Amino acid sequence: MNNRKYIITINREAGTGGHEIAEKVSEMLNIKLYDKTFLAHILEKFKLTPEEAEKIKASKPNWWSEFCRFYKQFGTTAAIAYENFEVNSQQLYYAEAKVLRELAEHESCIIVGRTGFHVFKDTPDTIRIFFIADMEHRVERMMKKRNLDEKEAREKIKELDEARENFTKTFANVSRYDARNYDLVINVTPFTTDQVAQFIVENLKKKYPEP
């Protein structure tokens, strides 16, 4: 890819494999991926609040180098479960959004969840993607991924979808199901995660061709 920075934001229905697709795209493009688990560690590491973020940036000229070292260390602990972190504070949400904007200033990246489509809605060179799928496809995937029976899988999907929609409505004041929030909505039902990732990468390379 060329040196022009871009941001990919990914939102998804539960059970679509959206996070796995994001990981594949991240690997194929060799760009970093930021999600809820990662941001929880960053905020804990730097004790960021909206007010403190500016102080950190002003008082620590080597903030980015410090962050990069921490990111490299964090990469070995990415297996921490998504559910281990609760984000229910408005202050924390704005701190997360500020961290994401700071990171995106430095390099291309992928943002999974965190209302990324809203945080970067006015940012040039942002590609906003939403993954959907038929319910049976989602249930089957959830059953395999979490070793659940069909009833448990359906309940988990409902739980995750409702939590993500409530989060989005609370902080972005929109529904994440509104297609107008995105540049691309993909029904992944007929495809493997590899095929979807390849499709995204191929088209992104057309938009941002190598010099």
trRosetta pair geometry for C-beta under 8 A, 3 or more apart (Angstrom, degrees):
i j d omega theta_ij theta_ji phi_ij phi_ji
1 29 6.3 30 -25 -157 138 93
1 108 7.2 -33 114 11 152 167
1 204 7.7 -26 -106 130 123 104
1 205 6.7 -115 -93 -110 82 76
1 208 5.6 25 -155 116 98 117
1 210 6.2 -114 -116 -82 14 81
2 208 5.7 -136 33 169 99 89
2 209 6.7 43 -27 92 118 42
2 210 5.6 168 -57 -125 75 37
2 211 5.2 100 -112 -33 106 86
3 211 7.8 -1 1 -24 88 125
4 125 6.7 -147 155 -124 102 152
4 208 5.6 -144 70 -141 116 112
5 104 7.4 130 159 176 127 69
5 107 6.2 -154 -121 -158 112 23
5 108 5.0 -163 -149 -64 64 71
5 125 6.5 112 98 110 62 148
6 108 5.1 19 51 -123 64 106
6 125 4.3 -112 -111 164 74 104
6 126 7.1 170 -169 -86 71 32
6 127 6.7 28 169 -5 117 101
6 204 7.5 176 97 -161 155 109
6 207 8.0 96 -106 109 161 119
6 208 6.0 -116 -23 -56 143 152
7 104 5.1 4 -87 -140 125 127
7 108 7.0 -157 -74 -148 43 59
7 109 6.1 -4 -121 62 74 75
7 110 7.8 148 -167 -98 56 29
7 111 6.6 11 -177 -4 103 110
7 116 7.7 -153 158 176 116 116
7 120 5.4 -117 102 -155 151 165
7 123 6.3 19 30 109 141 135
7 125 6.6 103 15 113 75 78
7 126 4.5 -16 68 -113 105 80
7 127 7.2 -180 90 26 53 64
8 22 7.8 175 114 -132 121 89
8 25 6.9 -93 105 131 166 143
8 109 7.5 -139 35 108 76 41
8 110 4.6 -21 71 -112 106 76
8 111 7.1 178 89 24 52 67
8 126 7.8 168 -84 -161 23 58
8 127 5.1 -17 -111 67 70 101
8 129 6.6 0 -173 5 91 117
8 200 7.7 74 -142 175 144 129
8 204 7.5 -35 -79 -104 125 142
9 110 7.8 160 -89 -164 26 55
9 111 4.7 -18 -112 67 73 106
9 116 3.3 -171 -137 114 114 117
9 117 4.8 176 112 -66 143 59
9 119 7.7 164 -105 51 142 96
9 120 5.9 -179 -45 45 134 126
9 126 6.5 18 -7 -177 107 104
9 127 7.3 -179 25 87 67 49
9 128 4.8 -10 62 -116 109 69
9 129 6.8 170 85 27 55 68
10 18 5.8 168 160 176 115 107
10 19 7.9 150 113 -91 133 43
10 21 7.4 -174 -151 88 150 104
10 22 4.9 -149 44 -84 164 120
10 110 6.4 11 -4 -177 116 101
10 111 6.9 172 23 86 70 53
10 112 5.0 -21 69 -110 106 65
10 113 7.5 -23 90 -28 72 47
10 116 7.2 25 31 51 42 141
10 129 5.1 -15 -106 72 69 103
10 130 7.8 154 -158 -90 50 33
10 131 7.1 17 -168 -11 95 106
11 18 7.4 -28 137 -177 21 158
11 113 6.3 97 -109 -99 68 45
11 115 7.8 28 -84 -108 125 35
11 116 7.2 -167 -51 41 89 93
11 117 6.1 -54 -17 -15 124 122
11 128 7.9 8 7 -176 101 87
11 129 7.4 176 31 93 62 54
11 130 4.9 -16 73 -110 94 81
11 131 7.5 -167 98 23 47 71
11 164 7.7 144 -160 171 100 130
11 168 7.9 52 -135 -87 143 138
11 176 5.4 -139 170 -168 151 120
11 181 7.9 0 27 113 147 131
11 182 7.6 -120 40 -81 111 121
12 16 4.7 -138 -176 57 113 129
12 17 7.9 -119 -175 66 153 34
12 18 2.7 -126 -56 -35 165 162
12 19 7.2 -130 39 -33 147 64
12 113 8.0 -66 26 -69 82 80
12 130 6.8 169 -84 -162 44 54
12 131 3.9 0 -118 55 96 105
12 132 7.7 -167 -151 -65 61 38
13 16 5.0 93 65 -30 81 122
13 18 7.6 133 45 -27 46 130
13 131 6.5 -120 24 102 75 74
13 132 5.2 64 -4 -122 127 57
13 133 6.3 -148 68 27 125 79
13 138 6.5 -63 122 -104 113 142
13 157 7.8 27 163 -163 91 102
13 161 6.2 6 -149 -102 76 109
14 138 6.6 85 101 -169 63 123
14 142 7.0 43 145 -85 96 126
14 156 7.1 -149 155 127 144 78
14 157 4.5 178 93 -137 121 65
14 160 3.7 104 -81 86 145 131
14 161 5.2 -109 7 -52 111 80
14 164 7.5 173 -46 0 96 136
15 133 6.8 -121 107 63 88 128
15 137 7.3 138 139 110 107 68
15 138 3.0 87 108 -166 133 84
15 139 6.6 16 -158 -49 156 27
15 141 4.9 135 -168 71 79 112
15 142 4.4 -50 -104 -46 108 104
15 145 7.9 -162 -119 19 65 137
15 153 7.5 85 -99 178 133 100
15 157 5.2 -19 -20 -105 130 114
16 131 4.3 159 133 129 148 116
16 132 6.5 -115 -96 -148 143 9
16 133 4.5 164 -110 -6 88 120
16 137 7.8 46 -112 115 58 111
16 138 6.2 -26 -61 -101 59 96
16 141 7.5 125 -85 63 10 161
16 188 5.3 109 -171 39 96 134
17 20 4.6 -50 -173 45 83 118
17 21 5.7 91 125 -28 87 95
17 131 7.5 -106 67 155 64 155
17 141 6.0 -103 -49 -162 95 152
17 188 6.5 -137 52 130 106 156
17 193 4.7 -113 151 -85 138 115
17 196 7.8 133 96 38 116 146
18 21 5.6 -53 -147 35 32 112
18 22 6.4 35 154 -21 65 104
18 112 7.3 145 131 -145 100 105
18 131 4.2 -175 -91 41 106 142
18 188 7.9 -162 -73 -16 70 154
19 22 5.5 -51 -150 34 34 115
19 23 6.5 38 150 -21 64 102
19 35 7.0 45 -132 -109 108 154
19 82 8.0 -109 -82 -73 165 138
19 112 5.7 71 -114 -162 77 150
20 23 5.6 -50 -151 32 34 114
20 24 6.6 34 151 -19 64 103
20 193 4.9 -33 111 -148 115 156
21 24 5.7 -55 -152 35 34 111
21 25 6.3 32 152 -17 67 105
21 131 6.8 137 35 -75 151 152
21 188 7.4 -116 -58 -111 148 147
21 193 4.9 -136 -76 -156 77 90
21 196 5.1 -40 -126 96 131 122
21 197 5.1 -165 -155 -68 73 89
21 200 7.5 100 168 1 109 143
22 25 5.7 -54 -146 38 32 110
22 26 6.2 38 152 -24 65 106
22 33 5.8 117 145 -135 104 131
22 35 7.8 116 108 -69 151 119
22 110 5.3 162 -166 152 99 141
22 112 4.9 95 153 -82 177 117
23 26 5.5 -52 -148 34 30 117
23 27 6.4 28 154 -17 63 106
23 33 6.3 -58 -99 -26 55 171
24 27 5.8 -56 -150 37 31 110
24 28 6.2 27 155 -17 66 110
24 193 6.2 145 -10 144 148 100
24 194 6.6 -148 -153 -105 159 52
24 197 3.7 -53 104 -110 125 163
25 28 5.7 -56 -141 40 31 109
25 29 6.0 8 165 1 67 113
25 110 6.3 121 94 -86 114 151
25 197 4.9 -147 -59 -146 74 91
25 200 5.4 -33 -105 91 129 134
25 201 5.9 -170 -131 -62 79 94
26 29 6.5 -71 -142 49 20 94
26 30 7.9 80 163 -91 53 9
26 31 5.8 -109 -143 73 65 68
26 32 6.8 0 -153 -178 115 12
26 33 4.1 -53 -90 -46 153 112
26 110 5.2 -104 -79 19 97 139
27 30 7.2 19 -172 -74 29 48
28 197 6.3 141 -5 157 143 112
28 198 7.7 -176 -115 -94 166 54
28 201 4.9 -56 118 -96 140 152
29 108 7.3 -92 145 119 126 134
29 201 6.1 -158 -57 -122 96 101
29 204 7.1 -29 -92 97 135 146
31 107 7.0 -174 -143 143 93 104
31 108 4.6 -68 -125 104 141 98
31 109 5.6 -158 160 -100 109 36
31 110 6.3 117 102 -17 109 88
32 71 7.2 -26 -131 -175 142 142
32 103 7.7 -100 87 175 137 124
32 107 7.0 76 16 96 110 124
32 109 4.9 -26 72 -122 86 96
32 110 7.2 -156 102 29 45 76
33 38 7.6 164 110 -22 68 155
33 109 7.1 162 -91 -171 25 81
33 110 4.5 -20 -111 69 74 109
33 112 6.4 27 -177 -16 101 113
34 38 5.2 -125 -145 85 60 142
34 39 6.4 73 177 -56 99 91
34 100 6.4 169 109 -113 152 87
34 103 6.4 103 -56 98 154 164
34 109 6.0 25 -3 166 107 129
34 110 7.1 171 24 85 66 55
34 111 5.4 -20 68 -109 99 64
34 112 7.1 -175 87 22 46 77
34 114 7.7 -37 121 15 97 152
35 38 5.3 96 50 14 62 104
35 39 7.0 -126 103 -5 29 95
35 82 7.9 -61 143 -114 127 98
35 111 7.7 145 -82 -165 51 46
35 112 4.1 -15 -98 63 99 113
35 113 6.1 64 -147 35 81 108
35 114 7.3 -173 -150 -20 41 114
36 39 5.9 -60 -145 39 28 108
36 40 6.4 35 157 -26 64 104
36 82 6.2 71 66 -151 125 83
36 85 5.9 180 148 77 104 131
36 87 6.8 -124 -147 -15 109 132
36 112 7.7 -85 -11 95 73 94
36 113 5.9 -25 -39 83 100 140
36 114 6.4 173 -75 -60 74 96
37 40 5.9 -53 -154 27 29 114
37 41 7.0 24 153 -13 61 104
37 78 7.0 108 108 -151 139 62
37 80 5.3 156 -154 81 127 106
37 81 7.9 177 -95 98 127 20
37 82 6.2 -91 -50 -105 107 53
37 84 7.5 56 -113 54 95 105
37 85 6.4 169 -102 3 54 138
38 41 6.0 -63 -161 36 34 108
38 42 6.4 31 149 -19 69 108
38 74 6.7 98 -132 145 80 143
38 78 7.6 -4 -73 -118 91 90
39 42 5.4 -52 -144 37 38 114
39 43 6.1 36 159 -18 70 105
39 96 5.0 44 179 -132 142 102
39 99 6.3 142 -137 83 95 143
39 100 7.5 -23 -101 -59 125 92
39 114 6.7 101 -15 -91 159 143
40 43 6.1 -56 -147 38 26 107
40 44 6.3 24 155 -16 62 111
40 85 4.3 -99 -81 -127 155 151
40 87 7.6 -125 -84 -65 97 103
41 44 5.7 -59 -146 40 30 110
41 45 6.0 33 155 -25 66 109
41 70 8.0 178 138 159 108 112
41 74 5.6 132 121 -125 157 132
41 77 7.9 130 -94 87 153 125
42 45 5.6 -56 -145 34 28 113
42 46 6.3 -10 169 12 66 110
42 48 7.3 -5 132 7 84 133
42 67 7.6 28 -134 -140 106 100
42 70 7.5 118 -109 119 70 135
42 99 5.7 121 122 -165 139 152
43 46 6.8 -71 -136 53 23 85
43 47 7.6 72 170 -101 56 11
43 48 5.0 -96 -132 45 68 101
43 92 6.8 53 -165 -148 163 90
43 95 5.8 87 -121 124 118 128
43 96 6.8 -46 -62 -79 130 74
43 99 6.9 -105 -71 -39 81 153
44 47 7.5 16 -169 -70 25 51
45 70 5.7 94 -172 -159 162 151
46 52 7.9 162 140 125 89 118
46 56 6.0 41 -179 -125 117 160
46 67 7.8 -10 -60 -93 134 91
47 52 6.3 -72 115 140 84 162
48 52 5.6 -163 -141 85 42 110
48 53 5.2 47 -154 -77 103 85
48 56 6.9 -56 -101 -6 87 151
48 95 4.7 143 120 -169 100 117
48 98 7.2 -160 168 80 129 119
48 99 6.2 100 107 -65 171 112
49 52 4.5 81 42 12 79 106
49 53 7.0 -131 80 -23 36 82
49 91 6.0 -19 -145 172 95 112
49 95 5.5 -76 -133 -85 29 127
50 53 6.1 -44 -153 11 27 116
50 91 6.7 -116 -6 -156 103 74
50 94 4.9 -9 -70 117 121 119
50 95 5.7 -114 -52 -77 61 70
50 98 6.1 148 -117 -29 67 149
51 54 6.8 -61 -173 30 37 103
51 55 7.1 28 142 -11 68 111
52 55 5.2 -58 -153 40 47 114
52 56 6.0 51 151 -26 77 102
53 56 5.8 -53 -151 32 30 112
53 57 6.5 26 154 -16 64 107
53 95 6.6 175 -50 -138 122 76
53 98 4.8 -40 -118 134 176 144
53 99 7.2 -130 -119 -65 128 67
53 102 7.4 -147 -173 -44 119 141
54 57 5.7 -56 -148 38 33 110
54 58 6.1 25 156 -15 67 111
55 58 5.8 -62 -144 42 29 106
55 59 5.6 6 167 -3 69 118
56 59 6.4 -66 -131 47 21 95
56 60 5.6 -26 -178 25 62 118
56 63 6.0 102 147 -113 91 132
57 60 7.1 -69 -118 54 12 81
57 63 5.8 -58 -113 -9 51 166
57 102 7.3 -138 -86 -123 125 132
60 63 4.4 103 103 -66 106 85
60 66 6.7 -30 162 3 133 148
62 65 4.6 -47 -175 44 88 116
62 66 5.6 98 122 -30 87 97
63 66 5.6 -60 -150 37 29 114
63 67 6.2 30 154 -22 66 106
64 67 5.5 -51 -147 35 33 113
64 68 6.4 35 154 -22 65 103
64 106 6.2 152 -136 -102 131 150
65 68 5.7 -50 -147 32 32 112
65 69 6.7 34 154 -19 63 102
66 69 6.0 -56 -157 33 30 110
66 70 6.6 25 149 -15 64 108
67 70 5.6 -61 -152 39 34 110
67 71 6.1 37 152 -24 70 105
67 103 7.9 -146 157 -98 151 89
68 71 5.5 -49 -144 32 32 114
68 72 6.5 35 156 -21 63 102
69 72 5.9 -53 -154 31 31 111
69 73 6.7 27 150 -15 63 106
70 73 5.7 -57 -153 38 35 110
70 74 6.1 36 151 -23 69 108
71 74 5.5 -55 -145 36 31 113
71 75 6.7 50 153 -40 62 94
72 75 5.8 -37 -160 6 32 120
73 76 6.8 -58 -180 22 42 105
73 77 7.9 9 140 2 67 110
74 77 5.8 -78 -161 45 51 101
74 78 7.2 81 146 -65 77 77
75 78 6.2 -15 -159 -34 39 113
77 80 6.1 27 152 -27 88 106
80 84 5.7 -81 168 36 98 148
81 84 4.9 112 72 -25 85 102
82 85 7.4 -81 179 34 40 93
87 92 5.6 -147 -150 112 87 131
87 93 6.5 110 164 -75 115 76
87 96 7.2 9 -143 -35 144 149
87 167 7.4 59 85 -132 105 125
88 92 7.8 47 53 44 33 133
89 92 3.9 83 72 5 105 106
89 93 6.8 -166 94 -11 56 80
90 93 5.5 -50 -150 31 36 116
90 94 6.6 29 155 -13 67 103
90 171 7.2 171 -123 -104 73 94
91 94 6.2 -59 -153 38 30 104
91 95 6.4 31 150 -20 64 108
92 95 5.4 -54 -147 37 34 114
92 96 6.3 39 152 -22 66 102
93 96 5.7 -53 -153 33 31 113
93 97 6.5 29 151 -18 64 105
93 171 4.9 -136 -174 -120 155 141
94 97 5.5 -48 -145 36 37 113
94 98 6.3 40 153 -22 65 103
95 98 5.7 -54 -150 35 32 112
95 99 6.5 34 151 -20 65 103
96 99 5.7 -55 -150 34 32 111
96 100 6.4 32 153 -19 66 105
96 114 6.0 -132 147 -151 132 123
97 100 5.7 -53 -149 35 32 113
97 101 6.5 31 154 -18 65 104
97 114 7.6 173 -80 163 66 108
97 119 4.8 -160 -137 -122 97 118
98 101 5.8 -54 -149 36 32 109
98 102 6.4 34 152 -20 65 105
99 102 5.6 -56 -150 35 32 113
99 103 6.3 30 154 -19 66 106
100 103 5.8 -55 -147 36 31 110
100 104 6.2 26 157 -17 66 110
100 111 6.0 50 -149 -111 127 132
100 114 6.7 162 -64 126 148 145
100 116 7.0 -145 -170 -114 154 87
100 119 5.7 27 88 148 142 156
100 120 7.8 -104 135 -49 121 103
101 104 5.8 -57 -143 39 30 109
101 105 6.7 43 154 -34 61 99
101 119 7.0 -137 -58 168 91 109
101 120 7.8 170 -95 -83 78 83
102 105 5.9 -50 -161 16 31 116
102 106 7.6 18 151 -14 59 106
103 106 6.3 -69 -167 31 38 107
103 107 7.6 -53 168 47 70 81
103 109 6.0 10 133 -13 110 167
104 107 7.8 -108 -142 63 31 44
104 109 5.8 -114 -98 37 72 120
104 111 7.8 -31 -71 -48 120 120
104 120 7.0 -168 -134 -97 177 127
104 123 7.2 13 131 -173 147 159
111 114 6.1 -91 175 58 106 117
111 116 3.5 150 111 -113 129 146
111 119 7.4 -110 160 58 166 131
111 120 7.3 150 25 -7 151 133
112 116 7.4 59 10 -15 5 141
113 116 6.8 93 91 -12 21 101
113 164 7.0 -100 -133 -132 108 112
114 119 7.0 -7 127 -16 95 140
115 118 4.2 -24 163 33 104 117
115 119 6.0 116 106 -26 82 90
115 167 7.2 -148 -41 129 105 94
115 168 5.4 147 -90 -119 105 75
115 171 5.8 -152 -3 92 157 114
115 172 4.4 -172 -152 -49 142 127
115 176 7.6 -118 -107 -89 76 107
116 119 5.4 -53 -138 37 37 112
116 120 6.0 -1 173 13 71 110
116 128 7.5 179 107 -120 90 87
117 120 7.0 -75 -142 55 18 84
117 121 6.4 51 152 -78 58 86
117 128 4.2 81 -121 -145 97 127
117 130 7.6 -5 -59 -61 150 98
117 172 8.0 40 77 -136 85 158
117 176 7.7 127 40 -133 134 81
117 181 4.8 69 139 161 143 104
117 182 6.1 -56 -127 -83 143 70
118 121 5.4 -13 -145 -34 33 117
118 168 7.6 149 -17 -151 138 85
118 171 7.7 149 85 113 152 88
118 172 3.8 -129 -75 -127 170 123
118 174 6.8 171 -91 34 124 122
118 181 7.2 -37 -64 -149 76 116
120 123 4.0 -57 -163 29 82 128
120 126 4.4 172 140 -122 122 154
120 128 7.5 179 82 -75 104 102
121 126 7.7 -121 -101 87 16 153
121 128 7.8 22 -103 -63 64 147
121 181 7.7 -72 -105 -151 113 73
123 126 4.7 82 85 -35 96 131
127 183 5.4 -92 -152 54 62 144
127 184 6.9 8 179 9 96 117
127 204 6.9 -107 -4 -105 168 101
127 207 7.8 127 -73 71 132 166
128 181 6.4 -117 147 139 145 70
128 182 4.4 -138 116 -129 101 59
128 183 4.9 118 49 3 75 87
128 184 7.3 163 88 29 53 70
129 182 6.2 89 -115 -157 15 118
129 183 7.0 -43 -70 60 58 85
129 184 4.9 -17 -111 74 79 101
129 185 7.6 159 -161 -88 54 33
129 186 6.8 -2 -168 3 102 109
129 200 7.1 -4 -97 -117 160 127
130 176 7.3 161 -122 166 127 86
130 179 7.3 -134 47 -118 144 61
130 181 7.2 77 -46 83 134 104
130 182 4.6 -101 -6 -69 107 159
130 184 7.5 176 27 95 64 55
130 185 4.8 -15 67 -113 101 78
130 186 7.4 167 84 24 50 66
131 185 8.0 174 -83 -159 20 56
131 186 5.6 -24 -110 70 66 92
131 188 5.3 9 -161 -22 106 124
131 196 7.6 48 -115 -174 121 153
132 185 6.5 17 1 179 112 98
132 186 7.3 171 30 86 70 42
132 187 5.3 -36 80 -101 91 66
132 188 7.3 163 73 9 37 80
133 137 4.5 -104 161 87 118 128
133 138 5.1 144 86 -56 114 91
133 141 8.0 33 102 6 161 140
133 187 6.2 128 -98 -164 45 66
133 188 5.0 -46 -79 58 107 85
133 189 4.7 142 -149 -65 81 77
134 137 4.6 90 64 5 84 108
134 138 7.1 -159 93 -7 43 88
134 187 7.6 54 -32 -170 73 110
134 189 4.6 56 5 -103 97 140
135 138 5.5 -59 -148 39 35 111
135 139 6.1 35 156 -21 71 105
135 154 8.0 36 -180 -117 110 93
135 157 7.7 127 -146 130 82 163
136 139 5.7 -50 -143 36 31 111
136 140 6.3 33 157 -19 63 106
137 140 6.0 -57 -149 36 27 110
137 141 6.4 22 155 -15 62 110
137 188 7.6 -180 140 93 147 81
137 189 4.6 -151 -34 -124 163 82
138 141 5.9 -59 -148 39 29 109
138 142 6.1 27 156 -18 66 110
138 157 5.7 89 140 -119 122 143
139 142 5.8 -57 -145 38 29 110
139 143 6.3 34 155 -24 64 105
139 150 6.1 34 173 -146 124 77
139 153 4.8 106 -155 118 71 128
139 154 5.8 -2 -112 -71 113 76
139 157 6.8 -75 -85 -23 66 147
140 143 5.8 -53 -150 31 28 114
140 144 6.7 21 155 -12 62 107
140 153 8.0 89 -48 161 14 163
141 144 6.0 -60 -152 39 32 107
141 145 5.9 26 156 -19 68 114
142 145 5.7 -56 -136 40 29 110
142 146 5.9 -15 178 20 67 112
142 148 6.3 -29 135 47 87 128
142 153 4.0 135 98 -154 115 101
142 156 5.8 173 -177 79 135 124
142 157 5.8 -105 -53 -58 163 100
143 146 7.2 -81 -136 54 14 78
143 147 7.6 37 174 -127 51 12
143 148 5.2 -110 -121 68 55 77
143 149 6.9 15 -129 -151 106 12
143 150 6.4 -17 -84 -84 132 51
143 152 7.9 110 -106 73 74 93
143 153 4.5 -51 -64 -67 75 147
144 147 7.7 12 -168 -70 21 46
146 152 7.9 -132 103 126 120 114
146 153 7.2 156 56 -102 114 81
146 156 6.6 -142 55 179 163 178
148 152 3.8 -133 -171 97 111 118
148 153 4.5 151 96 -61 125 77
148 156 6.4 -132 -68 -5 174 139
149 152 5.1 89 51 14 70 106
149 153 7.0 -134 96 -10 32 92
150 153 5.7 -57 -147 34 30 113
150 154 6.4 28 157 -18 65 105
151 154 5.9 -56 -150 35 30 109
151 155 6.4 28 153 -16 64 108
152 155 5.7 -57 -149 38 32 111
152 156 6.2 32 154 -21 67 107
153 156 5.7 -54 -147 36 31 111
153 157 6.4 32 154 -19 64 105
154 157 5.8 -52 -148 35 31 112
154 158 6.4 31 154 -17 64 106
155 158 5.7 -55 -149 37 31 111
155 159 6.2 34 152 -22 65 108
156 159 5.5 -53 -146 36 31 115
156 160 6.3 25 158 -14 66 107
157 160 6.1 -58 -144 40 28 105
157 161 6.0 24 160 -16 65 112
158 161 6.0 -58 -141 40 26 109
158 162 6.1 23 161 -16 63 111
159 162 6.2 -62 -149 38 22 107
159 163 6.3 20 157 -18 62 111
160 163 5.7 -56 -145 37 30 111
160 164 6.2 25 159 -15 66 109
161 164 6.0 -59 -146 39 27 107
161 165 6.2 24 157 -17 64 110
162 165 5.8 -57 -143 40 29 109
162 166 6.1 30 158 -19 65 108
163 166 5.9 -56 -147 37 27 110
163 167 6.3 31 154 -21 63 107
164 167 5.6 -51 -147 34 31 114
164 168 6.3 31 154 -18 64 106
164 176 6.5 -50 137 25 99 160
165 168 5.7 -54 -147 37 32 111
165 169 6.2 27 157 -15 66 108
165 175 6.7 1 -151 -145 98 76
165 176 5.9 -127 -108 26 64 108
165 177 7.3 -1 -112 -20 112 101
166 169 5.9 -56 -143 40 29 107
166 170 6.0 32 157 -24 64 110
167 170 5.8 -59 -148 34 25 112
167 171 6.4 -14 169 12 63 112
168 171 6.8 -78 -141 51 21 85
168 172 5.1 -32 -172 35 66 119
168 174 6.7 -65 154 77 101 66
168 175 6.8 80 109 -148 126 26
168 176 4.2 -142 -76 -44 177 104
169 172 7.1 -53 -91 59 15 77
169 173 6.6 50 -167 -117 49 24
169 174 7.0 -137 -105 66 55 22
169 175 6.4 11 -79 -87 96 56
170 173 8.0 -52 130 -66 9 54
172 176 7.8 88 58 -70 143 79
174 178 5.9 -82 170 28 106 139
174 181 6.3 146 126 -80 142 124
175 178 4.8 110 73 -24 91 97
176 181 6.8 -85 -142 54 44 164
178 181 5.2 94 86 -17 90 103
179 182 6.0 -72 -164 42 52 102
179 185 5.2 -57 -130 -35 100 148
182 185 5.4 108 87 -60 143 82
186 196 6.3 125 141 -141 150 113
186 199 7.8 139 -124 94 146 141
187 190 7.5 52 113 8 94 88
188 191 5.4 -89 -162 57 64 99
188 193 7.6 27 -171 -91 134 57
188 196 5.3 -16 -123 -75 105 147
191 195 4.2 -128 -168 84 105 127
191 196 5.1 122 115 -52 136 87
191 199 7.7 -34 -156 -12 161 136
192 195 4.7 100 53 3 77 101
192 196 7.2 -146 92 -2 43 85
193 196 5.8 -54 -148 38 35 109
193 197 6.2 36 154 -19 67 108
194 197 5.8 -57 -146 38 29 110
194 198 6.2 29 156 -20 65 108
195 198 5.7 -54 -145 36 29 112
195 199 6.4 34 154 -23 63 105
196 199 5.6 -52 -150 32 32 115
196 200 6.6 30 153 -17 64 104
197 200 5.9 -56 -153 36 32 110
197 201 6.3 27 154 -16 66 109
198 201 5.8 -57 -144 40 30 109
198 202 6.1 31 159 -22 66 108
199 202 6.0 -55 -145 34 25 110
199 203 6.5 12 161 -7 61 111
200 203 6.3 -69 -151 43 26 102
200 204 6.0 25 156 -21 66 112
201 204 5.7 -57 -143 37 29 111
201 205 6.3 30 158 -21 64 106
202 205 6.0 -58 -154 34 27 111
202 206 6.9 29 148 -20 61 103
203 206 5.4 -47 -152 30 40 115
203 207 6.6 36 151 -16 67 103
204 207 5.6 -55 -150 38 37 109
204 208 6.1 -16 164 29 72 102
205 208 6.6 -71 -128 67 28 71
205 209 6.4 65 166 -103 65 51
205 210 7.3 -15 -158 -23 96 86
206 209 6.7 7 -145 -67 25 88
